[in-house]
Structures are given as structure tokens and as C-alpha cells.
Amino acid sequence: MEDRRTAGAVLGLAGCNAALTMATAVVTWDDGPTPWVAAAATSALVFLVLLRKR
């Protein structure tokens, strides 16, 4: 991720993915955790790792 434009695009895409996945996890939370919760946690973790590397 040396090219700043590419890094910014990847970071933006990861952030958007994390936000949408978290929103889906919240909307589908009826009787307890769903697989979307694990997906949201993973997306958030990937976003934080990418944010830290930048």
C-alpha cells in the first residue's frame, strides 16, 4: 500500500464494508447473535488493521 490513492481507496472500501456489515448485524439481531455479528467483528478488525498500517 505505497500508493496513497490506492491506500485511500482500500481504506474507504474497508470502512464502508465494515459499516454496512455492522448495520446488517444490528438489523438482523432478533433472538440473539447471527452469523452477521461474526462478519461485522471481522470487518471491523480488518478496517482497524488497515487504519493502523496507514
mmCIF entry with sequence, helices, sheets and N, C-alpha, C, O atoms, coordinates in Angstrom:
data_MODEL
# 
_entry.id   MODEL 
# 
_entity.id                         1 
_entity.type                       polymer 
_entity.pdbx_number_of_molecules   1 
# 
_entity_poly.entity_id                      1 
_entity_poly.type                           'polypeptide(L)' 
_entity_poly.nstd_linkage                   no 
_entity_poly.nstd_monomer                   no 
_entity_poly.pdbx_seq_one_letter_code       MEDRRTAGAVLGLAGCNAALTMATAVVTWDDGPTPWVAAAATSALVFLVLLRKR 
_entity_poly.pdbx_seq_one_letter_code_can   MEDRRTAGAVLGLAGCNAALTMATAVVTWDDGPTPWVAAAATSALVFLVLLRKR 
_entity_poly.pdbx_strand_id                 A 
# 
loop_
_entity_poly_seq.entity_id 
_entity_poly_seq.num 
_entity_poly_seq.mon_id 
_entity_poly_seq.hetero 
1 1  MET n 
1 2  GLU n 
1 3  ASP n 
1 4  ARG n 
1 5  ARG n 
1 6  THR n 
1 7  ALA n 
1 8  GLY n 
1 9  ALA n 
1 10 VAL n 
1 11 LEU n 
1 12 GLY n 
1 13 LEU n 
1 14 ALA n 
1 15 GLY n 
1 16 CYS n 
1 17 ASN n 
1 18 ALA n 
1 19 ALA n 
1 20 LEU n 
1 21 THR n 
1 22 MET n 
1 23 ALA n 
1 24 THR n 
1 25 ALA n 
1 26 VAL n 
1 27 VAL n 
1 28 THR n 
1 29 TRP n 
1 30 ASP n 
1 31 ASP n 
1 32 GLY n 
1 33 PRO n 
1 34 THR n 
1 35 PRO n 
1 36 TRP n 
1 37 VAL n 
1 38 ALA n 
1 39 ALA n 
1 40 ALA n 
1 41 ALA n 
1 42 THR n 
1 43 SER n 
1 44 ALA n 
1 45 LEU n 
1 46 VAL n 
1 47 PHE n 
1 48 LEU n 
1 49 VAL n 
1 50 LEU n 
1 51 LEU n 
1 52 ARG n 
1 53 LYS n 
1 54 ARG n 
# 
_struct_asym.id          A 
_struct_asym.entity_id   1 
# 
loop_
_struct_conf.conf_type_id 
_struct_conf.id 
_struct_conf.pdbx_PDB_helix_id 
_struct_conf.beg_label_comp_id 
_struct_conf.beg_label_asym_id 
_struct_conf.beg_label_seq_id 
_struct_conf.pdbx_beg_PDB_ins_code 
_struct_conf.end_label_comp_id 
_struct_conf.end_label_asym_id 
_struct_conf.end_label_seq_id 
_struct_conf.pdbx_end_PDB_ins_code 
_struct_conf.beg_auth_comp_id 
_struct_conf.beg_auth_asym_id 
_struct_conf.beg_auth_seq_id 
_struct_conf.end_auth_comp_id 
_struct_conf.end_auth_asym_id 
_struct_conf.end_auth_seq_id 
_struct_conf.pdbx_PDB_helix_class 
_struct_conf.details 
_struct_conf.pdbx_PDB_helix_length 
HELX_P HELX_P1 AA1 ARG A 4  ? VAL A 27 ? ARG A 4  VAL A 27 1 ? 24 
HELX_P HELX_P2 AA2 PRO A 35 ? LYS A 53 ? PRO A 35 LYS A 53 1 ? 19 
# 
_struct_conf_type.id          HELX_P 
_struct_conf_type.criteria    ? 
_struct_conf_type.reference   ? 
# 
loop_
_atom_site.group_PDB 
_atom_site.id 
_atom_site.type_symbol 
_atom_site.label_atom_id 
_atom_site.label_alt_id 
_atom_site.label_comp_id 
_atom_site.label_asym_id 
_atom_site.label_entity_id 
_atom_site.label_seq_id 
_atom_site.pdbx_PDB_ins_code 
_atom_site.Cartn_x 
_atom_site.Cartn_y 
_atom_site.Cartn_z 
_atom_site.occupancy 
_atom_site.B_iso_or_equiv 
_atom_site.pdbx_formal_charge 
_atom_site.auth_seq_id 
_atom_site.auth_comp_id 
_atom_site.auth_asym_id 
_atom_site.auth_atom_id 
_atom_site.pdbx_PDB_model_num 
ATOM 1   N N  . MET A 1 1  ? 0.828   -1.188  0.000  1.00 0.00 ? 1  MET A N  1 
ATOM 2   C CA . MET A 1 1  ? 0.000   0.000   0.000  1.00 0.00 ? 1  MET A CA 1 
ATOM 3   C C  . MET A 1 1  ? 0.870   1.249   0.000  1.00 0.00 ? 1  MET A C  1 
ATOM 4   O O  . MET A 1 1  ? 0.737   2.098   0.881  1.00 0.00 ? 1  MET A O  1 
ATOM 5   N N  . GLU A 1 2  ? 1.743   1.363   -0.966 1.00 0.00 ? 2  GLU A N  1 
ATOM 6   C CA . GLU A 1 2  ? 2.606   2.526   -1.020 1.00 0.00 ? 2  GLU A CA 1 
ATOM 7   C C  . GLU A 1 2  ? 1.969   3.677   -1.779 1.00 0.00 ? 2  GLU A C  1 
ATOM 8   O O  . GLU A 1 2  ? 2.254   4.841   -1.495 1.00 0.00 ? 2  GLU A O  1 
ATOM 9   N N  . ASP A 1 3  ? 1.121   3.370   -2.728 1.00 0.00 ? 3  ASP A N  1 
ATOM 10  C CA . ASP A 1 3  ? 0.435   4.419   -3.462 1.00 0.00 ? 3  ASP A CA 1 
ATOM 11  C C  . ASP A 1 3  ? -0.686  4.972   -2.588 1.00 0.00 ? 3  ASP A C  1 
ATOM 12  O O  . ASP A 1 3  ? -1.576  4.226   -2.179 1.00 0.00 ? 3  ASP A O  1 
ATOM 13  N N  . ARG A 1 4  ? -0.650  6.248   -2.305 1.00 0.00 ? 4  ARG A N  1 
ATOM 14  C CA . ARG A 1 4  ? -1.621  6.833   -1.372 1.00 0.00 ? 4  ARG A CA 1 
ATOM 15  C C  . ARG A 1 4  ? -3.046  6.784   -1.904 1.00 0.00 ? 4  ARG A C  1 
ATOM 16  O O  . ARG A 1 4  ? -3.991  6.637   -1.129 1.00 0.00 ? 4  ARG A O  1 
ATOM 17  N N  . ARG A 1 5  ? -3.209  6.903   -3.190 1.00 0.00 ? 5  ARG A N  1 
ATOM 18  C CA . ARG A 1 5  ? -4.552  6.852   -3.759 1.00 0.00 ? 5  ARG A CA 1 
ATOM 19  C C  . ARG A 1 5  ? -5.144  5.454   -3.587 1.00 0.00 ? 5  ARG A C  1 
ATOM 20  O O  . ARG A 1 5  ? -6.308  5.301   -3.216 1.00 0.00 ? 5  ARG A O  1 
ATOM 21  N N  . THR A 1 6  ? -4.327  4.440   -3.862 1.00 0.00 ? 6  THR A N  1 
ATOM 22  C CA . THR A 1 6  ? -4.788  3.061   -3.689 1.00 0.00 ? 6  THR A CA 1 
ATOM 23  C C  . THR A 1 6  ? -5.063  2.763   -2.227 1.00 0.00 ? 6  THR A C  1 
ATOM 24  O O  . THR A 1 6  ? -6.054  2.114   -1.893 1.00 0.00 ? 6  THR A O  1 
ATOM 25  N N  . ALA A 1 7  ? -4.185  3.240   -1.359 1.00 0.00 ? 7  ALA A N  1 
ATOM 26  C CA . ALA A 1 7  ? -4.379  3.016   0.075  1.00 0.00 ? 7  ALA A CA 1 
ATOM 27  C C  . ALA A 1 7  ? -5.652  3.682   0.564  1.00 0.00 ? 7  ALA A C  1 
ATOM 28  O O  . ALA A 1 7  ? -6.384  3.109   1.371  1.00 0.00 ? 7  ALA A O  1 
ATOM 29  N N  . GLY A 1 8  ? -5.920  4.881   0.084  1.00 0.00 ? 8  GLY A N  1 
ATOM 30  C CA . GLY A 1 8  ? -7.146  5.570   0.474  1.00 0.00 ? 8  GLY A CA 1 
ATOM 31  C C  . GLY A 1 8  ? -8.391  4.857   -0.015 1.00 0.00 ? 8  GLY A C  1 
ATOM 32  O O  . GLY A 1 8  ? -9.395  4.781   0.693  1.00 0.00 ? 8  GLY A O  1 
ATOM 33  N N  . ALA A 1 9  ? -8.317  4.334   -1.234 1.00 0.00 ? 9  ALA A N  1 
ATOM 34  C CA . ALA A 1 9  ? -9.464  3.603   -1.778 1.00 0.00 ? 9  ALA A CA 1 
ATOM 35  C C  . ALA A 1 9  ? -9.709  2.314   -1.006 1.00 0.00 ? 9  ALA A C  1 
ATOM 36  O O  . ALA A 1 9  ? -10.854 1.975   -0.706 1.00 0.00 ? 9  ALA A O  1 
ATOM 37  N N  . VAL A 1 10 ? -8.646  1.602   -0.686 1.00 0.00 ? 10 VAL A N  1 
ATOM 38  C CA . VAL A 1 10 ? -8.776  0.357   0.078  1.00 0.00 ? 10 VAL A CA 1 
ATOM 39  C C  . VAL A 1 10 ? -9.322  0.645   1.466  1.00 0.00 ? 10 VAL A C  1 
ATOM 40  O O  . VAL A 1 10 ? -10.180 -0.085  1.961  1.00 0.00 ? 10 VAL A O  1 
ATOM 41  N N  . LEU A 1 11 ? -8.836  1.690   2.089  1.00 0.00 ? 11 LEU A N  1 
ATOM 42  C CA . LEU A 1 11 ? -9.307  2.058   3.423  1.00 0.00 ? 11 LEU A CA 1 
ATOM 43  C C  . LEU A 1 11 ? -10.777 2.482   3.388  1.00 0.00 ? 11 LEU A C  1 
ATOM 44  O O  . LEU A 1 11 ? -11.551 2.123   4.276  1.00 0.00 ? 11 LEU A O  1 
ATOM 45  N N  . GLY A 1 12 ? -11.155 3.234   2.377  1.00 0.00 ? 12 GLY A N  1 
ATOM 46  C CA . GLY A 1 12 ? -12.551 3.638   2.235  1.00 0.00 ? 12 GLY A CA 1 
ATOM 47  C C  . GLY A 1 12 ? -13.469 2.456   1.986  1.00 0.00 ? 12 GLY A C  1 
ATOM 48  O O  . GLY A 1 12 ? -14.562 2.386   2.548  1.00 0.00 ? 12 GLY A O  1 
ATOM 49  N N  . LEU A 1 13 ? -13.034 1.532   1.153  1.00 0.00 ? 13 LEU A N  1 
ATOM 50  C CA . LEU A 1 13 ? -13.822 0.337   0.871  1.00 0.00 ? 13 LEU A CA 1 
ATOM 51  C C  . LEU A 1 13 ? -13.962 -0.531  2.117  1.00 0.00 ? 13 LEU A C  1 
ATOM 52  O O  . LEU A 1 13 ? -15.041 -1.055  2.392  1.00 0.00 ? 13 LEU A O  1 
ATOM 53  N N  . ALA A 1 14 ? -12.879 -0.683  2.867  1.00 0.00 ? 14 ALA A N  1 
ATOM 54  C CA . ALA A 1 14 ? -12.938 -1.474  4.103  1.00 0.00 ? 14 ALA A CA 1 
ATOM 55  C C  . ALA A 1 14 ? -13.854 -0.815  5.131  1.00 0.00 ? 14 ALA A C  1 
ATOM 56  O O  . ALA A 1 14 ? -14.597 -1.504  5.830  1.00 0.00 ? 14 ALA A O  1 
ATOM 57  N N  . GLY A 1 15 ? -13.805 0.508   5.228  1.00 0.00 ? 15 GLY A N  1 
ATOM 58  C CA . GLY A 1 15 ? -14.676 1.222   6.162  1.00 0.00 ? 15 GLY A CA 1 
ATOM 59  C C  . GLY A 1 15 ? -16.139 1.104   5.786  1.00 0.00 ? 15 GLY A C  1 
ATOM 60  O O  . GLY A 1 15 ? -16.997 0.914   6.648  1.00 0.00 ? 15 GLY A O  1 
ATOM 61  N N  . CYS A 1 16 ? -16.424 1.219   4.490  1.00 0.00 ? 16 CYS A N  1 
ATOM 62  C CA . CYS A 1 16 ? -17.800 1.082   4.009  1.00 0.00 ? 16 CYS A CA 1 
ATOM 63  C C  . CYS A 1 16 ? -18.302 -0.336  4.247  1.00 0.00 ? 16 CYS A C  1 
ATOM 64  O O  . CYS A 1 16 ? -19.442 -0.530  4.669  1.00 0.00 ? 16 CYS A O  1 
ATOM 65  N N  . ASN A 1 17 ? -17.466 -1.315  3.982  1.00 0.00 ? 17 ASN A N  1 
ATOM 66  C CA . ASN A 1 17 ? -17.833 -2.710  4.206  1.00 0.00 ? 17 ASN A CA 1 
ATOM 67  C C  . ASN A 1 17 ? -18.113 -2.961  5.686  1.00 0.00 ? 17 ASN A C  1 
ATOM 68  O O  . ASN A 1 17 ? -19.089 -3.626  6.034  1.00 0.00 ? 17 ASN A O  1 
ATOM 69  N N  . ALA A 1 18 ? -17.262 -2.432  6.545  1.00 0.00 ? 18 ALA A N  1 
ATOM 70  C CA . ALA A 1 18 ? -17.466 -2.620  7.984  1.00 0.00 ? 18 ALA A CA 1 
ATOM 71  C C  . ALA A 1 18 ? -18.762 -1.965  8.445  1.00 0.00 ? 18 ALA A C  1 
ATOM 72  O O  . ALA A 1 18 ? -19.507 -2.549  9.233  1.00 0.00 ? 18 ALA A O  1 
ATOM 73  N N  . ALA A 1 19 ? -19.033 -0.770  7.966  1.00 0.00 ? 19 ALA A N  1 
ATOM 74  C CA . ALA A 1 19 ? -20.254 -0.064  8.374  1.00 0.00 ? 19 ALA A CA 1 
ATOM 75  C C  . ALA A 1 19 ? -21.511 -0.789  7.906  1.00 0.00 ? 19 ALA A C  1 
ATOM 76  O O  . ALA A 1 19 ? -22.463 -0.942  8.671  1.00 0.00 ? 19 ALA A O  1 
ATOM 77  N N  . LEU A 1 20 ? -21.515 -1.233  6.656  1.00 0.00 ? 20 LEU A N  1 
ATOM 78  C CA . LEU A 1 20 ? -22.690 -1.947  6.140  1.00 0.00 ? 20 LEU A CA 1 
ATOM 79  C C  . LEU A 1 20 ? -22.896 -3.282  6.842  1.00 0.00 ? 20 LEU A C  1 
ATOM 80  O O  . LEU A 1 20 ? -24.028 -3.675  7.124  1.00 0.00 ? 20 LEU A O  1 
ATOM 81  N N  . THR A 1 21 ? -21.798 -3.977  7.123  1.00 0.00 ? 21 THR A N  1 
ATOM 82  C CA . THR A 1 21 ? -21.913 -5.267  7.806  1.00 0.00 ? 21 THR A CA 1 
ATOM 83  C C  . THR A 1 21 ? -22.406 -5.082  9.233  1.00 0.00 ? 21 THR A C  1 
ATOM 84  O O  . THR A 1 21 ? -23.213 -5.876  9.717  1.00 0.00 ? 21 THR A O  1 
ATOM 85  N N  . MET A 1 22 ? -21.930 -4.045  9.910  1.00 0.00 ? 22 MET A N  1 
ATOM 86  C CA . MET A 1 22 ? -22.404 -3.772  11.271 1.00 0.00 ? 22 MET A CA 1 
ATOM 87  C C  . MET A 1 22 ? -23.886 -3.398  11.265 1.00 0.00 ? 22 MET A C  1 
ATOM 88  O O  . MET A 1 22 ? -24.641 -3.820  12.141 1.00 0.00 ? 22 MET A O  1 
ATOM 89  N N  . ALA A 1 23 ? -24.294 -2.612  10.283 1.00 0.00 ? 23 ALA A N  1 
ATOM 90  C CA . ALA A 1 23 ? -25.709 -2.244  10.186 1.00 0.00 ? 23 ALA A CA 1 
ATOM 91  C C  . ALA A 1 23 ? -26.578 -3.478  9.944  1.00 0.00 ? 23 ALA A C  1 
ATOM 92  O O  . ALA A 1 23 ? -27.662 -3.597  10.516 1.00 0.00 ? 23 ALA A O  1 
ATOM 93  N N  . THR A 1 24 ? -26.113 -4.380  9.110  1.00 0.00 ? 24 THR A N  1 
ATOM 94  C CA . THR A 1 24 ? -26.854 -5.621  8.855  1.00 0.00 ? 24 THR A CA 1 
ATOM 95  C C  . THR A 1 24 ? -26.929 -6.469  10.111 1.00 0.00 ? 24 THR A C  1 
ATOM 96  O O  . THR A 1 24 ? -27.966 -7.071  10.390 1.00 0.00 ? 24 THR A O  1 
ATOM 97  N N  . ALA A 1 25 ? -25.847 -6.525  10.871 1.00 0.00 ? 25 ALA A N  1 
ATOM 98  C CA . ALA A 1 25 ? -25.848 -7.294  12.116 1.00 0.00 ? 25 ALA A CA 1 
ATOM 99  C C  . ALA A 1 25 ? -26.863 -6.735  13.104 1.00 0.00 ? 25 ALA A C  1 
ATOM 100 O O  . ALA A 1 25 ? -27.540 -7.495  13.795 1.00 0.00 ? 25 ALA A O  1 
ATOM 101 N N  . VAL A 1 26 ? -26.972 -5.421  13.175 1.00 0.00 ? 26 VAL A N  1 
ATOM 102 C CA . VAL A 1 26 ? -27.924 -4.795  14.094 1.00 0.00 ? 26 VAL A CA 1 
ATOM 103 C C  . VAL A 1 26 ? -29.363 -5.052  13.633 1.00 0.00 ? 26 VAL A C  1 
ATOM 104 O O  . VAL A 1 26 ? -30.233 -5.349  14.451 1.00 0.00 ? 26 VAL A O  1 
ATOM 105 N N  . VAL A 1 27 ? -29.608 -4.938  12.342 1.00 0.00 ? 27 VAL A N  1 
ATOM 106 C CA . VAL A 1 27 ? -30.965 -5.117  11.816 1.00 0.00 ? 27 VAL A CA 1 
ATOM 107 C C  . VAL A 1 27 ? -31.437 -6.562  11.967 1.00 0.00 ? 27 VAL A C  1 
ATOM 108 O O  . VAL A 1 27 ? -32.615 -6.802  12.234 1.00 0.00 ? 27 VAL A O  1 
ATOM 109 N N  . THR A 1 28 ? -30.536 -7.521  11.799 1.00 0.00 ? 28 THR A N  1 
ATOM 110 C CA . THR A 1 28 ? -30.929 -8.934  11.845 1.00 0.00 ? 28 THR A CA 1 
ATOM 111 C C  . THR A 1 28 ? -30.872 -9.521  13.251 1.00 0.00 ? 28 THR A C  1 
ATOM 112 O O  . THR A 1 28 ? -31.097 -10.719 13.417 1.00 0.00 ? 28 THR A O  1 
ATOM 113 N N  . TRP A 1 29 ? -30.582 -8.722  14.252 1.00 0.00 ? 29 TRP A N  1 
ATOM 114 C CA . TRP A 1 29 ? -30.465 -9.203  15.632 1.00 0.00 ? 29 TRP A CA 1 
ATOM 115 C C  . TRP A 1 29 ? -31.861 -9.299  16.241 1.00 0.00 ? 29 TRP A C  1 
ATOM 116 O O  . TRP A 1 29 ? -32.329 -8.343  16.860 1.00 0.00 ? 29 TRP A O  1 
ATOM 117 N N  . ASP A 1 30 ? -32.533 -10.439 16.074 1.00 0.00 ? 30 ASP A N  1 
ATOM 118 C CA . ASP A 1 30 ? -33.876 -10.616 16.620 1.00 0.00 ? 30 ASP A CA 1 
ATOM 119 C C  . ASP A 1 30 ? -33.834 -11.408 17.925 1.00 0.00 ? 30 ASP A C  1 
ATOM 120 O O  . ASP A 1 30 ? -34.148 -10.881 18.992 1.00 0.00 ? 30 ASP A O  1 
ATOM 121 N N  . ASP A 1 31 ? -33.451 -12.653 17.830 1.00 0.00 ? 31 ASP A N  1 
ATOM 122 C CA . ASP A 1 31 ? -33.450 -13.525 19.005 1.00 0.00 ? 31 ASP A CA 1 
ATOM 123 C C  . ASP A 1 31 ? -32.053 -13.803 19.526 1.00 0.00 ? 31 ASP A C  1 
ATOM 124 O O  . ASP A 1 31 ? -31.888 -14.657 20.398 1.00 0.00 ? 31 ASP A O  1 
ATOM 125 N N  . GLY A 1 32 ? -31.090 -13.143 19.044 1.00 0.00 ? 32 GLY A N  1 
ATOM 126 C CA . GLY A 1 32 ? -29.724 -13.359 19.500 1.00 0.00 ? 32 GLY A CA 1 
ATOM 127 C C  . GLY A 1 32 ? -28.738 -13.180 18.355 1.00 0.00 ? 32 GLY A C  1 
ATOM 128 O O  . GLY A 1 32 ? -29.101 -12.744 17.262 1.00 0.00 ? 32 GLY A O  1 
ATOM 129 N N  . PRO A 1 33 ? -27.502 -13.521 18.623 1.00 0.00 ? 33 PRO A N  1 
ATOM 130 C CA . PRO A 1 33 ? -26.466 -13.305 17.612 1.00 0.00 ? 33 PRO A CA 1 
ATOM 131 C C  . PRO A 1 33 ? -26.712 -14.135 16.344 1.00 0.00 ? 33 PRO A C  1 
ATOM 132 O O  . PRO A 1 33 ? -27.198 -15.264 16.402 1.00 0.00 ? 33 PRO A O  1 
ATOM 133 N N  . THR A 1 34 ? -26.373 -13.561 15.241 1.00 0.00 ? 34 THR A N  1 
ATOM 134 C CA . THR A 1 34 ? -26.458 -14.236 13.954 1.00 0.00 ? 34 THR A CA 1 
ATOM 135 C C  . THR A 1 34 ? -25.056 -14.301 13.357 1.00 0.00 ? 34 THR A C  1 
ATOM 136 O O  . THR A 1 34 ? -24.134 -13.688 13.896 1.00 0.00 ? 34 THR A O  1 
ATOM 137 N N  . PRO A 1 35 ? -24.876 -15.017 12.274 1.00 0.00 ? 35 PRO A N  1 
ATOM 138 C CA . PRO A 1 35 ? -23.551 -15.021 11.624 1.00 0.00 ? 35 PRO A CA 1 
ATOM 139 C C  . PRO A 1 35 ? -23.088 -13.627 11.199 1.00 0.00 ? 35 PRO A C  1 
ATOM 140 O O  . PRO A 1 35 ? -21.893 -13.402 11.006 1.00 0.00 ? 35 PRO A O  1 
ATOM 141 N N  . TRP A 1 36 ? -24.023 -12.698 11.055 1.00 0.00 ? 36 TRP A N  1 
ATOM 142 C CA . TRP A 1 36 ? -23.641 -11.334 10.684 1.00 0.00 ? 36 TRP A CA 1 
ATOM 143 C C  . TRP A 1 36 ? -22.819 -10.660 11.782 1.00 0.00 ? 36 TRP A C  1 
ATOM 144 O O  . TRP A 1 36 ? -22.024 -9.765  11.496 1.00 0.00 ? 36 TRP A O  1 
ATOM 145 N N  . VAL A 1 37 ? -23.002 -11.077 13.025 1.00 0.00 ? 37 VAL A N  1 
ATOM 146 C CA . VAL A 1 37 ? -22.223 -10.490 14.121 1.00 0.00 ? 37 VAL A CA 1 
ATOM 147 C C  . VAL A 1 37 ? -20.750 -10.849 13.966 1.00 0.00 ? 37 VAL A C  1 
ATOM 148 O O  . VAL A 1 37 ? -19.877 -9.999  14.141 1.00 0.00 ? 37 VAL A O  1 
ATOM 149 N N  . ALA A 1 38 ? -20.479 -12.103 13.639 1.00 0.00 ? 38 ALA A N  1 
ATOM 150 C CA . ALA A 1 38 ? -19.094 -12.520 13.408 1.00 0.00 ? 38 ALA A CA 1 
ATOM 151 C C  . ALA A 1 38 ? -18.505 -11.809 12.194 1.00 0.00 ? 38 ALA A C  1 
ATOM 152 O O  . ALA A 1 38 ? -17.340 -11.411 12.200 1.00 0.00 ? 38 ALA A O  1 
ATOM 153 N N  . ALA A 1 39 ? -19.321 -11.653 11.155 1.00 0.00 ? 39 ALA A N  1 
ATOM 154 C CA . ALA A 1 39 ? -18.852 -10.947 9.961  1.00 0.00 ? 39 ALA A CA 1 
ATOM 155 C C  . ALA A 1 39 ? -18.564 -9.481  10.270 1.00 0.00 ? 39 ALA A C  1 
ATOM 156 O O  . ALA A 1 39 ? -17.591 -8.917  9.768  1.00 0.00 ? 39 ALA A O  1 
ATOM 157 N N  . ALA A 1 40 ? -19.404 -8.868  11.092 1.00 0.00 ? 40 ALA A N  1 
ATOM 158 C CA . ALA A 1 40 ? -19.193 -7.464  11.461 1.00 0.00 ? 40 ALA A CA 1 
ATOM 159 C C  . ALA A 1 40 ? -17.927 -7.303  12.293 1.00 0.00 ? 40 ALA A C  1 
ATOM 160 O O  . ALA A 1 40 ? -17.164 -6.358  12.093 1.00 0.00 ? 40 ALA A O  1 
ATOM 161 N N  . ALA A 1 41 ? -17.707 -8.220  13.220 1.00 0.00 ? 41 ALA A N  1 
ATOM 162 C CA . ALA A 1 41 ? -16.491 -8.152  14.038 1.00 0.00 ? 41 ALA A CA 1 
ATOM 163 C C  . ALA A 1 41 ? -15.247 -8.321  13.173 1.00 0.00 ? 41 ALA A C  1 
ATOM 164 O O  . ALA A 1 41 ? -14.251 -7.625  13.371 1.00 0.00 ? 41 ALA A O  1 
ATOM 165 N N  . THR A 1 42 ? -15.302 -9.237  12.223 1.00 0.00 ? 42 THR A N  1 
ATOM 166 C CA . THR A 1 42 ? -14.161 -9.450  11.333 1.00 0.00 ? 42 THR A CA 1 
ATOM 167 C C  . THR A 1 42 ? -13.926 -8.229  10.448 1.00 0.00 ? 42 THR A C  1 
ATOM 168 O O  . THR A 1 42 ? -12.784 -7.817  10.249 1.00 0.00 ? 42 THR A O  1 
ATOM 169 N N  . SER A 1 43 ? -14.988 -7.658  9.923  1.00 0.00 ? 43 SER A N  1 
ATOM 170 C CA . SER A 1 43 ? -14.853 -6.467  9.084  1.00 0.00 ? 43 SER A CA 1 
ATOM 171 C C  . SER A 1 43 ? -14.265 -5.298  9.862  1.00 0.00 ? 43 SER A C  1 
ATOM 172 O O  . SER A 1 43 ? -13.418 -4.567  9.350  1.00 0.00 ? 43 SER A O  1 
ATOM 173 N N  . ALA A 1 44 ? -14.714 -5.126  11.093 1.00 0.00 ? 44 ALA A N  1 
ATOM 174 C CA . ALA A 1 44 ? -14.186 -4.046  11.921 1.00 0.00 ? 44 ALA A CA 1 
ATOM 175 C C  . ALA A 1 44 ? -12.706 -4.275  12.234 1.00 0.00 ? 44 ALA A C  1 
ATOM 176 O O  . ALA A 1 44 ? -11.917 -3.331  12.251 1.00 0.00 ? 44 ALA A O  1 
ATOM 177 N N  . LEU A 1 45 ? -12.341 -5.517  12.478 1.00 0.00 ? 45 LEU A N  1 
ATOM 178 C CA . LEU A 1 45 ? -10.941 -5.828  12.775 1.00 0.00 ? 45 LEU A CA 1 
ATOM 179 C C  . LEU A 1 45 ? -10.059 -5.558  11.559 1.00 0.00 ? 45 LEU A C  1 
ATOM 180 O O  . LEU A 1 45 ? -8.975  -4.992  11.697 1.00 0.00 ? 45 LEU A O  1 
ATOM 181 N N  . VAL A 1 46 ? -10.505 -5.952  10.384 1.00 0.00 ? 46 VAL A N  1 
ATOM 182 C CA . VAL A 1 46 ? -9.739  -5.687  9.160  1.00 0.00 ? 46 VAL A CA 1 
ATOM 183 C C  . VAL A 1 46 ? -9.605  -4.183  8.936  1.00 0.00 ? 46 VAL A C  1 
ATOM 184 O O  . VAL A 1 46 ? -8.534  -3.703  8.565  1.00 0.00 ? 46 VAL A O  1 
ATOM 185 N N  . PHE A 1 47 ? -10.684 -3.443  9.157  1.00 0.00 ? 47 PHE A N  1 
ATOM 186 C CA . PHE A 1 47 ? -10.630 -1.990  8.998  1.00 0.00 ? 47 PHE A CA 1 
ATOM 187 C C  . PHE A 1 47 ? -9.620  -1.375  9.965  1.00 0.00 ? 47 PHE A C  1 
ATOM 188 O O  . PHE A 1 47 ? -8.841  -0.507  9.571  1.00 0.00 ? 47 PHE A O  1 
ATOM 189 N N  . LEU A 1 48 ? -9.623  -1.814  11.222 1.00 0.00 ? 48 LEU A N  1 
ATOM 190 C CA . LEU A 1 48 ? -8.671  -1.269  12.190 1.00 0.00 ? 48 LEU A CA 1 
ATOM 191 C C  . LEU A 1 48 ? -7.232  -1.611  11.849 1.00 0.00 ? 48 LEU A C  1 
ATOM 192 O O  . LEU A 1 48 ? -6.340  -0.785  12.043 1.00 0.00 ? 48 LEU A O  1 
ATOM 193 N N  . VAL A 1 49 ? -6.991  -2.810  11.347 1.00 0.00 ? 49 VAL A N  1 
ATOM 194 C CA . VAL A 1 49 ? -5.637  -3.190  10.952 1.00 0.00 ? 49 VAL A CA 1 
ATOM 195 C C  . VAL A 1 49 ? -5.171  -2.323  9.789  1.00 0.00 ? 49 VAL A C  1 
ATOM 196 O O  . VAL A 1 49 ? -4.042  -1.833  9.787  1.00 0.00 ? 49 VAL A O  1 
ATOM 197 N N  . LEU A 1 50 ? -6.047  -2.133  8.795  1.00 0.00 ? 50 LEU A N  1 
ATOM 198 C CA . LEU A 1 50 ? -5.677  -1.283  7.668  1.00 0.00 ? 50 LEU A CA 1 
ATOM 199 C C  . LEU A 1 50 ? -5.469  0.171   8.100  1.00 0.00 ? 50 LEU A C  1 
ATOM 200 O O  . LEU A 1 50 ? -4.570  0.847   7.599  1.00 0.00 ? 50 LEU A O  1 
ATOM 201 N N  . LEU A 1 51 ? -6.284  0.640   9.013  1.00 0.00 ? 51 LEU A N  1 
ATOM 202 C CA . LEU A 1 51 ? -6.143  2.005   9.505  1.00 0.00 ? 51 LEU A CA 1 
ATOM 203 C C  . LEU A 1 51 ? -4.826  2.187   10.253 1.00 0.00 ? 51 LEU A C  1 
ATOM 204 O O  . LEU A 1 51 ? -4.181  3.229   10.139 1.00 0.00 ? 51 LEU A O  1 
ATOM 205 N N  . ARG A 1 52 ? -4.439  1.195   10.998 1.00 0.00 ? 52 ARG A N  1 
ATOM 206 C CA . ARG A 1 52 ? -3.192  1.273   11.746 1.00 0.00 ? 52 ARG A CA 1 
ATOM 207 C C  . ARG A 1 52 ? -1.972  1.237   10.828 1.00 0.00 ? 52 ARG A C  1 
ATOM 208 O O  . ARG A 1 52 ? -0.981  1.922   11.079 1.00 0.00 ? 52 ARG A O  1 
ATOM 209 N N  . LYS A 1 53 ? -2.050  0.427   9.752  1.00 0.00 ? 53 LYS A N  1 
ATOM 210 C CA . LYS A 1 53 ? -0.920  0.343   8.827  1.00 0.00 ? 53 LYS A CA 1 
ATOM 211 C C  . LYS A 1 53 ? -0.738  1.611   8.019  1.00 0.00 ? 53 LYS A C  1 
ATOM 212 O O  . LYS A 1 53 ? 0.358   1.878   7.525  1.00 0.00 ? 53 LYS A O  1 
ATOM 213 N N  . ARG A 1 54 ? -1.781  2.387   7.879  1.00 0.00 ? 54 ARG A N  1 
ATOM 214 C CA . ARG A 1 54 ? -1.691  3.615   7.105  1.00 0.00 ? 54 ARG A CA 1 
ATOM 215 C C  . ARG A 1 54 ? -0.954  4.635   7.915  1.00 0.00 ? 54 ARG A C  1 
ATOM 216 O O  . ARG A 1 54 ? -0.756  5.761   7.459  1.00 0.00 ? 54 ARG A O  1 
# 
